[in-house]
Amino acid sequence: MYSKIAVHEKLLLFNSAELEIESVKLAKQKQKAEAKRKATPVVGDMQPLMEALPELSDLTTGGRGRKPPKSHLKAKAEPADFCLMKQAQKRRLLEEEVARFHEVITNPRYRANPLMAISEHLSKRLRQEEEGKPL
């Protein structure tokens, strides 16, 4: 009977030691992960964020006082598909479209008669495309 109790106690001690070893390993893993998280910077490059903030504020305020971007000279041809564009290309395209939109809605001819202004613009554009002239 004594040997059965001793075996049982030894088994309990072994299990508790095993649990203690596992808990120490787990604590070391947690410490290692925490040290890695502390070493990792919270934010990486702040430049994209700094570039995006003024544009967001311009969109919310309506872009008053901002000149439309000058994009007459293009070094590379941009992809036609929006999904294939890089983030900077998307941002530039959206800036151009927002500037163009504000230009249209502030146009006095558009304000007077929007449908007439659009139809005149489309007919003029179709004539230019037929003649092969660039816009």
Rosetta blueprint (number, residue, H / E / L):
1 M L
2 Y H
3 S H
4 K H
5 I H
6 A H
7 V H
8 H H
9 E H
10 K H
11 L H
12 L H
13 L H
14 F H
15 N H
16 S H
17 A H
18 E H
19 L H
20 E H
21 I H
22 E H
23 S H
24 V H
25 K H
26 L H
27 A H
28 K H
29 Q H
30 K H
31 Q H
32 K H
33 A H
34 E H
35 A H
36 K H
37 R H
38 K H
39 A H
40 T L
41 P L
42 V L
43 V L
44 G L
45 D L
46 M L
47 Q H
48 P H
49 L H
50 M H
51 E H
52 A H
53 L H
54 P H
55 E H
56 L H
57 S H
58 D H
59 L H
60 T H
61 T H
62 G L
63 G L
64 R L
65 G L
66 R L
67 K L
68 P L
69 P L
70 K L
71 S L
72 H L
73 L L
74 K L
75 A L
76 K L
77 A L
78 E L
79 P L
80 A L
81 D L
82 F H
83 C H
84 L H
85 M L
86 K L
87 Q H
88 A H
89 Q H
90 K H
91 R H
92 R H
93 L H
94 L H
95 E H
96 E H
97 E H
98 V H
99 A H
100 R H
101 F H
102 H H
103 E H
104 V H
105 I H
106 T L
107 N L
108 P H
109 R H
110 Y H
111 R H
112 A H
113 N L
114 P H
115 L H
116 M H
117 A H
118 I H
119 S H
120 E H
121 H H
122 L H
123 S H
124 K H
125 R H
126 L H
127 R H
128 Q H
129 E H
130 E H
131 E H
132 G L
133 K L
134 P L
135 L L
